Amino acid sequence: MLRKTLLTSALLGASLLGLAQAEAAVITWNLGSPSGLLGVSQDYTAGSPPVTITATGFINGNFANPANQTALFGKAAGGDENGLGLNDDPTLSGGVSEHEINGTNWIQLDVTKAIAAGITGLSFAMDSSTGGDAWRVFESNSATSLGVQAPGLTGTDELSHALPSGFEFFNFQATSGNVLISSISGNRVDAPEPAALTILGAGLVGMGLLRRSRRA
């Protein structure tokens, strides 16, 4: 009877091992919200517990000079006109600025806190890049350095693209026309549920007792 009970506990623990394993969850930072005129820097929070990334606007690639910072703009015009741009976009639509990334302007994304929180597999999607509008991304480990262009991260599409690992800052520019940064996503490994850990622990104890019983 004892042997049967121990065996049952061991099997239960083994079956719950997978349940108690940490599970990966995708979190996404929507860069189109909040909308309207923003400051030169804006925090975006996603997930539970919350994880923050920060965007900063610049009028050129010299990030070391705070005087080069410029106001961000959250665009929510519907369709593929949703995302993060800049207030000083000279491109006009109906006599109104399109508020997108244009010319020598840049948006820097600081993902330092996301990396510290264990977020992996970061990716991004662009918006408003139809009709020949093009973008590129630079990678850096310094908030004051443009860094180097990320291999393969230049294009005209609005698909999801993986960001290279090992970097804390990513700098976005429009190489033709004007574009928006739609969103950033990443994978977070959630901790196992406490109840599952408790049952797993009981199962593992049973396995240990079963081994001792066999040796005896």
N, C-alpha and C positions, 0 to 999 in steps of 0.2 A: 504493500500500500504506500509506504513512504517513497519507494522507488518510483511508483507511478505518479505520485504527487510532484516529486522533484522533476521528473521528465516533463510533466505538463507545464510546470513553471518555466523550465528551460526553453521549451518550444514556444511558449507565449512570449518570453523575452526576446527570442530570436525574431519572431514574426513582427514584433513592435519596434525592432531596431530601425527598420526603414521609416516608420512613422516618426520616430524620435530624431531622425536625422534632420539637420537644418534644411529648410526649404528656401529656394531662391525666388524672389519676387521682383518684378520689373516696376520701377518707379519712373515717372516722367515729369519733367519741369516744363510747364506750358509757358512759353515766353511771350505769348500774346496777351497775357493777363498779369498785372493790371494793364489797361489800355490808356491811351492818351499821353500827354507830356509827362515825362518822368525826370528824375534828377540825372546827374552825370553817372550815378551808380545806383543799381537796383538789385535787391536780394530776391531770390525765387526759392520757395520752399515746397517740398513734396515728400510724400511718404509718412509713415507713422511707426516709430518716432520721426519727427521731421528732420530732413536733411536740406541744407542750404547751399546754393551756388550763387555767385555774384557776377553781374554784368556791368561793364564800364565802357562808356563811349569816348572815342578819341578822334580828333580831326586829322591826325596823320599817324605815322608809325613810330613816332617818338613818345614812348610811354613813360619815360623817365621824368618828363616835365608835366606837373599837374595842370599847367596853363593850357595844355593841349586837350584836356578833357572837354567833352561836349555832351549835351543832354540826349538821353535816350528817348525813344518813343514807342509805346506799345500800340501796334496797329491791329484793329479788329474790324476790318471792312468786309468780312465774309469771303467765301470761296477760298482762293489761295492767297488772299491778302490779309493773312493773320500771322503775327509774329513780332519779333523785336527789330526795330530799326532805329534811325537817328532823326532828331528834330530838324537838323540843318540840311536835309536833302534838297538840293536845288531843282530836282526834277519836279515838274508841275503836271498835275492832272486836273483839268477844269479850273486852272488858275490857282490851285492849292497844292502845297508841297506833298509829295507822296510819302514822306517820312520813312525812307528806307536807307539801307547802307549804300553809299554811292561814292565814286571817285576815290580820293585818298583817305576817306574815313574808315575807321575800324571799330569793331566791337570786341572787347576782350571778355572772355568767360573764365572766371576763377573757380576751379572745381576742387580746390584744396580740401575744403570741409567734406565734400562727397567722398574723396579718397580716404580721408581719415576715418570716415564712418563705415568703411569697408565696401563702398560701391565699386563694382567692377563692370567691365564691358560697356563703357560709356559710348553713346552714339548720338548723332544729331540729324536733324532734317531741316532743309531750307524751305522757303516759301517765296512766292512772287518772283520766280525765276524763269518764267516763260518768255518766249519771244526773243531769245538770244541773250538774256541776262545771265551772267556767269559769276561764280564765286570761287574763293580759295580759302584755305585754312593754314595758319602757321601754328607751330607748337613751341612751347617754352616752359622753363621752370623758374622764370623770374617775372614778376609783375611789371618790371620796368624794361623788359627786353622783348622785341618782336619775335625773336627766335628764328627758326627756319621753317620753310614750307613743309607741311606734312605730306609724305609720299602718297600720291594718288588722290589727295583731297582737293580736287579742283573739278568744277563741273557746271552743268546748267540744269540739273535735274532737281526734283523735290523728294528724292528717295531717302531712306535711312542709310547713314554711313557711319562705320565704326571709327571712333577716335583712338589714336594710338595710346597705349598704356605707357606709364612712366613719366607723364607730363602733367603739370598742375594748371597751366594756363593755355588757352586756345584763342587765337586771334583771327577774326573773320573779316574779309574784305570782298567787295564786289569788283571783279576785274572788268566787267562790262555791264552797262545798265545799272539797275539797282535791285537789291534783294533784301529779304528778311530772314532771320533765324527763327524757325518755327518752334522747335522743341529740343530738349536734351533728355536722353533716357539712360538708365543704368540698371544693373542687377544688384540686389541686396540679399544677402543670405540671412533669413530670419532665424532666430533662436528657436529650438524645439519647445513645444508646450510643456509646462511644468508637470501636468498630469501624465503625459507620455513618458517623461523622464522618470517619474516615480514608478510607473509600471515596468518600464525597462529595467530600472534598478532591481526591482523584485525578481524579474526574470533572470537577470545576470547572477543574482545571489543564488537562485535555484540551480543555475548551471554549475556554479562553483560547488554547491553542496552535492550535486550529482557526481561530479568528478571525484570528490572526496569519498563518496559512498562506493564508487567503483574501485578506488584504490584500497579501501578497507576490505 
